[in-house]
Amino acid sequence: MAADEESVYSSANDNSDPDRDERTNAILQESSDAFDNLRSRVLAYQTERRNKESKSCAAHVKAMIEATERRKDIEARMANLVIKMNVTTQELEEMMMKGYFGREEDMRKNKDQKTT
């Protein structure tokens, strides 16, 4: 390469291309804008992801609460059924005992009549 030939590469002090600074600034601005756009998209994605996770967690908690309420309702109904069944069983037992004691009394009377 001869000293009198113009270099293909321009130096920082070379003012032969006045549009170079403008192009460089434009490229820097484009890359800055692209980076800001990417950053905002990532932030939006993360926010959307957190919102979906929160909604999913809230739905699971709601389902658990509803299941617990249903279980409590079923337990209360079962307790009422057991109480009713117990009362009915006691009534039936009392009726059977009355019948038993009535037969026992009838047998005593028959026995007493036969002996007299």
DRENBA-964737 format. One record per residue (C-alpha): residue number from 0; chain; x, y, z. Coordinates in steps of 0.2 Angstrom, whole numbers, plus 2048, in hexadecimal, padded with zeros to 3 digits. Layout:
N
+-----+-------+-----+-----+-----+
!   n ! chain !  px !  py !  pz !
+-----+-------+-----+-----+-----+
! NUM !     A !   X !   Y !   Z !
...
+-----+-------+-----+-----+-----+
***
This chain:
116
+-----+-------+-----+-----+-----+
!   n ! chain !  px !  py !  pz !
+-----+-------+-----+-----+-----+
!   0 !     A ! 800 ! 800 ! 800 !
!   1 !     A ! 808 ! 810 ! 7FB !
!   2 !     A ! 808 ! 81F ! 806 !
!   3 !     A ! 800 ! 82A ! 7F9 !
!   4 !     A ! 7F1 ! 81F ! 7F7 !
!   5 !     A ! 7E2 ! 822 ! 801 !
!   6 !     A ! 7DF ! 816 ! 80F !
!   7 !     A ! 7CF ! 80C ! 80E !
!   8 !     A ! 7CD ! 80D ! 821 !
!   9 !     A ! 7C9 ! 81F ! 827 !
!  10 !     A ! 7D0 ! 824 ! 838 !
!  11 !     A ! 7C7 ! 82D ! 846 !
!  12 !     A ! 7CF ! 83D ! 841 !
!  13 !     A ! 7CB ! 83C ! 82F !
!  14 !     A ! 7BC ! 848 ! 82A !
!  15 !     A ! 7BB ! 841 ! 818 !
!  16 !     A ! 7AA ! 839 ! 81C !
!  17 !     A ! 79F ! 846 ! 825 !
!  18 !     A ! 790 ! 83A ! 825 !
!  19 !     A ! 799 ! 82D ! 82F !
!  20 !     A ! 795 ! 835 ! 840 !
!  21 !     A ! 783 ! 836 ! 83B !
!  22 !     A ! 782 ! 824 ! 835 !
!  23 !     A ! 78B ! 81E ! 845 !
!  24 !     A ! 77F ! 828 ! 850 !
!  25 !     A ! 770 ! 821 ! 846 !
!  26 !     A ! 776 ! 80F ! 848 !
!  27 !     A ! 779 ! 812 ! 85B !
!  28 !     A ! 768 ! 81A ! 85C !
!  29 !     A ! 760 ! 80B ! 853 !
!  30 !     A ! 769 ! 7FE ! 85E !
!  31 !     A ! 764 ! 808 ! 86D !
!  32 !     A ! 752 ! 808 ! 867 !
!  33 !     A ! 753 ! 7F6 ! 863 !
!  34 !     A ! 75A ! 7F2 ! 874 !
!  35 !     A ! 74C ! 7FD ! 87D !
!  36 !     A ! 73F ! 7F4 ! 873 !
!  37 !     A ! 746 ! 7E3 ! 878 !
!  38 !     A ! 747 ! 7E8 ! 88A !
!  39 !     A ! 735 ! 7EE ! 88A !
!  40 !     A ! 72F ! 7DE ! 881 !
!  41 !     A ! 739 ! 7D3 ! 88E !
!  42 !     A ! 731 ! 7DE ! 89C !
!  43 !     A ! 720 ! 7DC ! 895 !
!  44 !     A ! 722 ! 7C9 ! 893 !
!  45 !     A ! 728 ! 7C7 ! 8A5 !
!  46 !     A ! 71A ! 7D2 ! 8AB !
!  47 !     A ! 70D ! 7C7 ! 8A1 !
!  48 !     A ! 716 ! 7B7 ! 8A8 !
!  49 !     A ! 714 ! 7BD ! 8BA !
!  50 !     A ! 702 ! 7C2 ! 8B7 !
!  51 !     A ! 6FE ! 7B1 ! 8B0 !
!  52 !     A ! 707 ! 7A8 ! 8BE !
!  53 !     A ! 6FD ! 7B3 ! 8CB !
!  54 !     A ! 6ED ! 7AF ! 8C2 !
!  55 !     A ! 6F1 ! 79D ! 8C2 !
!  56 !     A ! 6F6 ! 79D ! 8D4 !
!  57 !     A ! 6E6 ! 7A6 ! 8D9 !
!  58 !     A ! 6DB ! 79A ! 8CF !
!  59 !     A ! 6E4 ! 78B ! 8D9 !
!  60 !     A ! 6E1 ! 794 ! 8EA !
!  61 !     A ! 6CF ! 797 ! 8E5 !
!  62 !     A ! 6CC ! 785 ! 8E0 !
!  63 !     A ! 6D4 ! 780 ! 8F1 !
!  64 !     A ! 6C8 ! 78B ! 8FA !
!  65 !     A ! 6B9 ! 785 ! 8F1 !
!  66 !     A ! 6BE ! 773 ! 8F4 !
!  67 !     A ! 6C0 ! 777 ! 906 !
!  68 !     A ! 6AF ! 77F ! 907 !
!  69 !     A ! 6A7 ! 770 ! 8FE !
!  70 !     A ! 6AF ! 764 ! 90A !
!  71 !     A ! 6A9 ! 76E ! 919 !
!  72 !     A ! 698 ! 76E ! 912 !
!  73 !     A ! 698 ! 75B ! 90F !
!  74 !     A ! 69F ! 759 ! 921 !
!  75 !     A ! 691 ! 763 ! 928 !
!  76 !     A ! 684 ! 759 ! 91E !
!  77 !     A ! 68B ! 749 ! 923 !
!  78 !     A ! 68B ! 74E ! 935 !
!  79 !     A ! 679 ! 753 ! 934 !
!  80 !     A ! 675 ! 742 ! 92C !
!  81 !     A ! 67E ! 739 ! 939 !
!  82 !     A ! 674 ! 742 ! 947 !
!  83 !     A ! 664 ! 73E ! 93E !
!  84 !     A ! 668 ! 72C ! 93C !
!  85 !     A ! 66D ! 72B ! 94F !
!  86 !     A ! 65D ! 733 ! 954 !
!  87 !     A ! 653 ! 727 ! 949 !
!  88 !     A ! 65D ! 718 ! 94F !
!  89 !     A ! 659 ! 71D ! 961 !
!  90 !     A ! 647 ! 71F ! 95D !
!  91 !     A ! 647 ! 70E ! 955 !
!  92 !     A ! 650 ! 707 ! 964 !
!  93 !     A ! 643 ! 70E ! 96F !
!  94 !     A ! 634 ! 707 ! 965 !
!  95 !     A ! 63C ! 6F6 ! 965 !
!  96 !     A ! 63F ! 6F6 ! 978 !
!  97 !     A ! 62D ! 6FB ! 97B !
!  98 !     A ! 628 ! 6ED ! 970 !
!  99 !     A ! 634 ! 6E1 ! 979 !
! 100 !     A ! 62E ! 6E7 ! 98A !
! 101 !     A ! 61C ! 6E6 ! 984 !
! 102 !     A ! 61E ! 6D4 ! 97F !
! 103 !     A ! 627 ! 6D0 ! 98F !
! 104 !     A ! 618 ! 6D7 ! 998 !
! 105 !     A ! 60C ! 6CD ! 98E !
! 106 !     A ! 615 ! 6BD ! 991 !
! 107 !     A ! 615 ! 6C0 ! 9A4 !
! 108 !     A ! 602 ! 6C3 ! 9A3 !
! 109 !     A ! 5FF ! 6B3 ! 999 !
! 110 !     A ! 60A ! 6AA ! 9A5 !
! 111 !     A ! 601 ! 6B1 ! 9B4 !
! 112 !     A ! 5F0 ! 6AD ! 9AC !
! 113 !     A ! 5F6 ! 69B ! 9A9 !
! 114 !     A ! 5FB ! 699 ! 9BA !
! 115 !     A ! 5EC ! 69F ! 9C2 !
+-----+-------+-----+-----+-----+
***
